[in-house]
Amino acid sequence: MIAVVGMPGSGKSEFVNIALSFGYRFISMGDIVREETVKRGYSLEESGKVAQMLRDKEGLDIIAILTLDRISETQDGKFLIEGIRGIKEIERFRNEIDFFLVGIHTSPRIRFERLKNRGRADDPKTFEDFYKRDLRELSWGLGEAFALSDVIIDNNGTFEDFRSNIDKVAKKYEL
């Protein structure tokens, strides 16, 4: 299993789109949170609130547990997991499955512009909202999780630069 970690708007989804060509099945931890949000009767704009509620009630590794449940439903293949938010999730994955953690780094200003242009229902509309979201995600341990990455890929340049950086990592680590 390959897992990818990075702040919102860092390029995790782009990494996934490129890495899928290596034969991995994809699972988004964010999609799992959004499914739980709808299942519990909340609007998608409240997915951050639901993610916090889940972590408060079930523990900081609850999204990892739900992800592992999804993996166990298929029981075969290589998996690419996007959306790790903390050390407890990494610990859960390491206790259950062998995986390689890829970190994606992008500056805050670039990430904010990407999120504004992406237009998901739960994306921040102002830099203040963006900053608050970053602080919430960091409170879950995202920074520490990022620091545990096996490799960090820079995504502050062009898409072609990012693609080249991913290709270099894929070759070096035989992804």
C-alpha positions, 0 to 999 in steps of 0.5 A, a space after each residue: 500500500 502507498 499512502 499519500 499525505 499533505 495539506 489540503 490543496 497540496 496535490 494529493 489528488 494529482 499524485 493519485 491520478 498519476 500513480 494510478 497508472 502503476 496499477 493501484 486501487 484508490 481509496 480516498 479517506 476524504 471520500 469516506 468522511 464525506 460518505 459518513 457526513 451524508 450518512 449522518 444527515 449533515 451537509 457536505 459543507 460540514 464534513 470537517 465538523 463530522 470528521 472532528 466528531 468521529 475522531 472525538 468519539 471513536 479516536 484519532 485513528 477512526 478514519 484509518 479503521 474505516 479505510 482498512 474495512 474498505 480494503 478488507 472488502 476487496 482482499 486483493 491488489 495494491 492500494 493507494 490511500 489518500 488523505 492521512 491526517 495524523 500519526 494515529 492513522 499511520 500507526 493503525 496502518 503500520 499495525 495492519 498493513 505494510 505501506 510506503 508514505 509519500 508526502 506532498 509539499 506545496 506552499 500555503 498561497 499556492 494551495 489556497 489558490 488551488 482550493 479556490 479554483 477547485 470548488 468542492 463544497 467544503 473548500 474554503 472561500 477566504 484565506 481566513 477560512 483556509 487558515 482555520 482549516 489548516 489549523 484544524 487539520 494540523 491539530 489532528 497531527 497532519 504535520 507530524 504525519 507528514 514528517 514521517 513520510 518515507 519520501 517528500 515530493 515538491 509541488 511548488 512548480 509546474 504540473 510538468 515539474 510535479 510529474 517529473 518529481 513523481 516519476 523520479 520517486 516511482 523509479 527510485 522506490 519501484 512503485 
